[in-house]
Amino acid sequence: MLNLMTLGWGGSQNTYGGPIVPEAGFPCSVFIDWVKVYALGNNAGVDGNPSSPGINIFPNPANDVLRFQLDQPQGFEIRITDISGKTVLQSKLDQSAVTDISSLKAGVYMVWLSNGKITLSKKLVLK
């Protein structure tokens, strides 16, 4: 699951918020009252299509090697992004469905798999 919360102030007259006026009281505090979270079904991909095949990555949390469980892993491209969305690793799955992640630092990542028709994603934690 990809979590993203943002709050923007100001901008041009054609964007959210308009210009920041000199009378604005900065710095200020923002308190979040509630957040509504939606979850896709267990077998749904990023496209939200429940007929999309599921993906299982393990171990998670991981250390050096990441394994993928898909019905047919051949033809899937793997892209791992850090929390800023920058691609840190990219490769293709072969029949073994295993990829080396030893070059990555500890942290939280998103794993994206795509075969050109569907895109699947999972959160990955590296120890």
C-alpha positions as CSV (number, residue, x, y, z in Angstrom):
1,M,0.0,0.0,0.0
2,L,1.3,3.4,-0.9
3,N,0.6,6.1,1.7
4,L,0.7,9.7,0.7
5,M,-0.6,12.7,2.7
6,T,0.2,16.2,1.6
7,L,-1.0,19.7,2.4
8,G,0.0,22.6,0.2
9,W,-0.2,26.3,0.9
10,G,-0.2,29.0,-1.7
11,G,0.6,28.8,-5.4
12,S,-0.4,30.8,-8.4
13,Q,-3.9,32.2,-8.8
14,N,-4.7,29.2,-11.0
15,T,-3.8,26.6,-8.4
16,Y,-5.0,25.4,-5.1
17,G,-4.9,28.0,-2.4
18,G,-3.9,31.1,-4.4
19,P,-1.0,33.4,-3.5
20,I,0.4,33.6,0.1
21,V,-0.4,37.0,1.6
22,P,2.0,38.8,3.9
23,E,-0.6,38.6,6.7
24,A,-0.5,34.8,6.8
25,G,0.4,33.5,10.2
26,F,3.5,31.4,9.7
27,P,4.7,29.2,11.3
28,C,1.5,27.5,12.2
29,S,0.3,24.1,13.3
30,V,-1.9,21.6,11.5
31,F,-3.9,18.9,13.2
32,I,-5.4,16.0,11.3
33,D,-8.8,15.1,12.6
34,W,-9.3,11.8,10.7
35,V,-8.0,9.9,7.7
36,K,-10.1,7.5,5.6
37,V,-8.1,4.5,4.3
38,Y,-9.2,2.3,1.4
39,A,-7.8,-1.1,0.8
40,L,-7.8,-3.2,-2.4
41,G,-8.9,-6.8,-2.2
42,N,-6.4,-9.5,-1.5
43,N,-6.0,-10.4,-5.2
44,A,-6.3,-6.9,-6.7
45,G,-3.5,-5.1,-8.4
46,V,-2.8,-1.4,-8.6
47,D,-5.4,-1.1,-11.3
48,G,-8.1,-2.2,-8.8
49,N,-9.2,-5.1,-11.0
50,P,-10.2,-8.0,-8.7
51,S,-9.5,-10.4,-11.6
52,S,-5.8,-9.4,-11.6
53,P,-3.5,-12.1,-10.3
54,G,-2.2,-11.7,-6.8
55,I,1.4,-11.4,-5.8
56,N,3.3,-12.6,-2.8
57,I,6.8,-11.3,-1.9
58,F,8.8,-13.0,0.8
59,P,10.5,-12.8,3.1
60,N,9.1,-9.4,4.2
61,P,10.9,-7.9,6.1
62,A,13.8,-9.0,3.8
63,N,17.6,-8.9,3.9
64,D,19.5,-9.9,0.7
65,V,17.1,-11.8,-1.5
66,L,13.5,-11.2,-2.5
67,R,11.3,-14.0,-3.8
68,F,8.1,-13.6,-5.8
69,Q,5.1,-15.9,-5.9
70,L,3.1,-15.5,-9.1
71,D,1.3,-17.9,-11.3
72,Q,3.6,-17.3,-14.2
73,P,6.5,-15.0,-13.2
74,Q,8.1,-14.9,-16.7
75,G,7.7,-11.6,-18.5
76,F,7.2,-9.5,-15.4
77,E,9.5,-6.5,-15.0
78,I,10.4,-5.6,-11.4
79,R,10.9,-2.0,-10.3
80,I,11.7,-1.1,-6.7
81,T,11.2,2.5,-5.6
82,D,12.2,4.3,-2.4
83,I,9.7,6.4,-0.4
84,S,10.3,9.4,-2.6
85,G,9.4,7.4,-5.7
86,K,12.9,7.2,-7.1
87,T,13.7,3.8,-8.9
88,V,16.5,2.1,-7.0
89,L,16.4,-1.3,-8.7
90,Q,15.0,-2.6,-11.9
91,S,15.2,-6.0,-13.5
92,K,13.1,-8.8,-15.1
93,L,11.8,-11.9,-13.5
94,D,13.0,-15.2,-15.0
95,Q,11.6,-18.6,-14.1
96,S,13.3,-18.6,-10.7
97,A,11.3,-15.5,-9.5
98,V,14.1,-14.4,-7.2
99,T,16.0,-11.1,-7.2
100,D,19.1,-9.9,-5.4
101,I,18.4,-6.8,-3.2
102,S,21.6,-6.8,-1.2
103,S,22.6,-3.4,-2.7
104,L,19.7,-1.7,-1.1
105,K,19.9,0.1,2.3
106,A,17.5,-0.7,5.2
107,G,14.2,1.1,4.8
108,V,10.7,0.9,3.3
109,Y,10.3,0.4,-0.5
110,M,7.6,-0.2,-3.0
111,V,7.9,-3.2,-5.3
112,W,6.2,-2.8,-8.7
113,L,5.7,-5.7,-11.1
114,S,4.3,-5.2,-14.6
115,N,3.9,-7.4,-17.6
116,G,2.6,-4.6,-19.9
117,K,-1.1,-5.6,-19.2
118,I,-1.3,-5.3,-15.4
119,T,0.7,-3.7,-12.7
120,L,1.0,-5.1,-9.2
121,S,2.5,-3.5,-6.1
122,K,3.5,-4.4,-2.6
123,K,5.3,-2.6,0.2
124,L,8.7,-4.0,1.1
125,V,10.6,-3.5,4.4
126,L,14.4,-4.1,4.4
127,K,16.2,-4.8,7.6
